[in-house]
């Protein structure tokens, strides 16, 4: 089963696009070549829906053995991976701090290869931070797969991943892909009259203490401006 790292990086000044370009063109190729770590996506948080300026980055590894090898090969960077240490230092021009989540996928969460094969792609990412009631995260994920996933797919939402935090019990992350901004508009306009979604939302209290969402976007191939 794959293992994931999800990063939320606070940006200093106007370097968001430059950091994303650096991750895509230099950081990701280096991690893939030297450690086999794969970039799932690098997205810019939409400031009107969440923290700004911010970059979200999602990485994939094969399993826990792969995670251990990659960490052993990287840290301490100054001794194990001098090139990565140099990239890290160069990135300080654009960012100073951030937060990472170490994630385990649910059984119904597609991996990068599966997502690519099914063409799970779009311009807008719905990011959901999940906080479950004690002992209820597994039940929530079961209901998400059995009940909500068919509703979401009928409305054009594609699941990029549903995860449980490996180190913080009851904490999870959902990532959904929307086609574009018109797709988001259609969902927002239809939601008030959507009885199926309203019924689902009313049931979330059975499993969750909180569900906090925001949007992120996939920048163009070369993102040189924030």
Secondary structure, 3 states (H helix, E strand, C coil): CCEEEEEEEEECCCCHHHHHHHHHHHHHHHHHHHHCCEEEEEEEECCCCCCCCEEEEEEEECCHHHHHHHHHHHCCHHHHCHHHHHHHHHHCCCEEEEEEEEEEECCCCCCHHHHHHCCCCCCEEEEEEEEECCCCHHHHHHHHHHHHHHHHHHCCCEEEEEEEECCCCCEEEEEEEECCHHHHHHHHHHHCCCHHHHHHHHHHHHCEEEEEEEEEECCCCCCCCC
